[in-house]
Amino acid sequence: MQSTDWPDQHSMVLRDLHAKGLSYAEIARALNAQFGTTYTRNATLGRGKRMGLAPVVRQAARAPEPRPRSVAAGTGGRAADPATRDQVVRPAPAAAPAPVRLRCVGISPRLLSFEQLEAGDCRYPYGGDRDDDPITFCGHPRQPGASYCTPHFHLTRNPEVTAERPTGPLVLRLVAAA
């Protein structure tokens, strides 16, 4: 790793090369070639920022606009019918995406605040979509061993996927003490 204390001569060359519009990668290569250093692009950029140099802004080269292909483009420029030679082929419009089908349950939530929830109440959240929208909870009696009531429990589980292992008590055994 290079020291953060750059010699004054290196800093002056950095300032001069920056004024010429070189990128920080090009400046690093020039400094390394001139002084036999191993400055990286990021080291040069960091030093330039500490010196108060503005970032190098380059005008991005604009890609040429694609020209429309004619019907005869695939035939080497020769069309069978001269009248169709300059017709533009337009791609077929993309099919509209299928509407998203939301899963929901036929239950009317009690919409309890967090403070109003009791130990056996469903904790399925409602609201909170906007900044001023309070978050409330379902509040119906929850399923044993779960945080949600039966309808919300089934809503949050993918019925097509089976559990990798059966749920149950987990027994841990100490193998060796440290």
VMD Tcl script that draws the C-alpha trace (Angstrom):
set ca {
  {0.00 0.00 0.00}
  {1.35 3.40 -0.97}
  {1.94 6.05 1.65}
  {-0.59 8.89 1.81}
  {2.21 11.49 1.89}
  {2.87 12.17 -1.75}
  {6.01 14.06 -2.73}
  {5.31 17.59 -3.92}
  {6.66 16.79 -7.37}
  {4.18 13.92 -7.79}
  {1.31 16.15 -6.70}
  {2.34 18.86 -9.17}
  {2.44 16.36 -12.05}
  {-0.96 15.03 -10.94}
  {-2.37 18.56 -11.03}
  {-0.89 19.22 -14.49}
  {-2.15 15.96 -15.97}
  {-5.58 16.54 -14.47}
  {-5.68 20.01 -16.04}
  {-4.99 18.37 -19.43}
  {-8.15 16.27 -18.97}
  {-6.58 12.85 -18.46}
  {-8.52 10.26 -16.52}
  {-7.24 9.17 -13.12}
  {-6.24 5.77 -14.55}
  {-4.18 7.52 -17.24}
  {-2.67 9.84 -14.64}
  {-1.69 6.87 -12.48}
  {-0.01 5.16 -15.45}
  {1.88 8.36 -16.33}
  {3.04 8.90 -12.74}
  {4.18 5.29 -12.44}
  {6.10 5.49 -15.72}
  {7.74 8.82 -14.85}
  {8.63 8.19 -11.19}
  {8.76 4.38 -10.98}
  {5.91 4.28 -8.45}
  {3.00 1.88 -8.10}
  {0.09 4.29 -7.72}
  {-3.32 2.82 -8.50}
  {-6.21 4.64 -10.13}
  {-7.98 4.80 -6.76}
  {-4.88 6.19 -5.01}
  {-4.60 8.88 -7.65}
  {-8.30 9.64 -7.40}
  {-8.10 9.89 -3.61}
  {-5.10 12.21 -3.81}
  {-6.90 14.34 -6.40}
  {-9.92 14.66 -4.11}
  {-7.71 15.62 -1.16}
  {-6.08 18.25 -3.36}
  {-9.52 19.62 -4.25}
  {-9.44 18.64 -7.91}
  {-12.78 18.21 -9.60}
  {-13.62 14.75 -10.92}
  {-12.75 14.18 -14.55}
  {-15.95 14.37 -16.55}
  {-15.78 12.89 -19.98}
  {-18.39 13.22 -22.64}
  {-19.67 9.74 -23.32}
  {-19.37 8.78 -26.94}
  {-22.87 8.54 -28.29}
  {-23.67 5.26 -29.88}
  {-24.85 5.63 -33.45}
  {-28.58 5.40 -33.76}
  {-29.65 2.06 -35.22}
  {-30.88 2.28 -38.74}
  {-34.11 0.51 -39.56}
  {-33.58 -2.69 -41.47}
  {-35.32 -3.15 -44.73}
  {-37.18 -6.26 -45.81}
  {-34.30 -7.11 -48.09}
  {-31.68 -6.92 -45.32}
  {-31.44 -10.67 -45.05}
  {-30.98 -11.13 -48.83}
  {-27.76 -9.14 -49.15}
  {-29.55 -5.95 -50.17}
  {-31.33 -7.41 -53.18}
  {-35.08 -7.64 -52.94}
  {-37.14 -9.67 -55.29}
  {-39.59 -6.80 -55.70}
  {-38.02 -3.29 -55.95}
  {-41.19 -1.77 -54.46}
  {-40.61 -3.58 -51.15}
  {-36.90 -2.75 -50.87}
  {-37.29 0.29 -48.58}
  {-40.07 -0.97 -46.35}
  {-39.18 -1.03 -42.69}
  {-39.74 -4.22 -40.73}
  {-41.32 -3.46 -37.38}
  {-41.20 -6.04 -34.60}
  {-44.49 -7.44 -33.43}
  {-45.77 -5.71 -30.30}
  {-44.93 -7.57 -27.13}
  {-47.79 -9.33 -25.43}
  {-49.10 -7.54 -22.37}
  {-47.90 -9.16 -19.15}
  {-50.44 -11.22 -17.31}
  {-51.97 -9.35 -14.38}
  {-50.59 -10.29 -10.99}
  {-53.02 -12.39 -9.02}
  {-52.77 -11.59 -5.33}
  {-53.41 -14.23 -2.74}
  {-55.77 -13.21 0.04}
  {-57.87 -14.73 2.79}
  {-61.53 -14.26 3.57}
  {-61.05 -12.95 7.08}
  {-61.89 -9.60 8.56}
  {-58.88 -8.52 10.66}
  {-59.35 -6.86 14.03}
  {-56.61 -4.30 13.14}
  {-55.01 -4.12 16.57}
  {-51.99 -1.98 17.32}
  {-48.84 -3.66 18.60}
  {-49.60 -2.52 22.13}
  {-53.09 -4.07 22.00}
  {-51.86 -7.53 20.92}
  {-51.99 -10.30 23.50}
  {-49.92 -13.48 23.66}
  {-52.31 -15.63 21.57}
  {-53.18 -13.06 18.86}
  {-52.28 -13.35 15.16}
  {-49.39 -11.07 14.22}
  {-50.09 -10.81 10.49}
  {-49.38 -7.14 9.63}
  {-51.66 -4.74 7.76}
  {-50.86 -1.23 6.54}
  {-47.56 0.64 6.67}
  {-47.52 1.07 2.89}
  {-47.24 4.86 3.11}
  {-45.23 6.94 5.56}
  {-48.27 8.08 7.55}
  {-50.04 4.69 7.40}
  {-49.97 2.91 10.79}
  {-49.11 -0.78 10.97}
  {-51.83 -2.88 12.57}
  {-52.19 -6.63 13.07}
  {-54.87 -9.26 12.44}
  {-55.47 -10.09 16.11}
  {-57.50 -13.31 15.66}
  {-56.51 -16.36 17.74}
  {-53.30 -17.81 16.33}
  {-52.48 -21.38 15.45}
  {-50.55 -23.34 18.11}
  {-46.81 -23.07 17.44}
  {-47.22 -20.29 14.86}
  {-47.38 -16.51 14.83}
  {-50.45 -16.39 12.58}
  {-54.06 -17.51 12.63}
  {-54.91 -20.49 10.40}
  {-55.92 -18.47 7.28}
  {-52.84 -16.25 7.46}
  {-50.61 -19.25 8.21}
  {-51.76 -20.91 4.97}
  {-51.46 -17.60 3.09}
  {-47.80 -17.24 4.01}
  {-46.88 -20.83 3.16}
  {-46.47 -22.10 -0.38}
  {-48.80 -25.10 -0.57}
  {-46.85 -26.67 -3.47}
  {-43.62 -26.89 -1.47}
  {-43.31 -29.46 1.28}
  {-41.11 -28.90 4.28}
  {-37.54 -30.17 3.99}
  {-37.75 -31.72 7.42}
  {-40.60 -32.17 9.83}
  {-40.96 -29.49 12.47}
  {-40.64 -30.54 16.06}
  {-38.48 -30.12 19.09}
  {-34.81 -29.65 18.35}
  {-32.36 -31.39 20.66}
  {-28.84 -30.00 20.88}
  {-26.07 -32.05 22.40}
  {-22.79 -30.63 23.68}
  {-19.99 -32.58 22.02}
  {-16.97 -30.94 23.59}
  {-16.44 -28.05 25.95}
  {-13.94 -25.37 25.01}
}
mol new
graphics top color blue
foreach p $ca { graphics top sphere $p radius 0.5 }
foreach p [lrange $ca 0 end-1] q [lrange $ca 1 end] { graphics top cylinder $p $q radius 0.2 }
display resetview
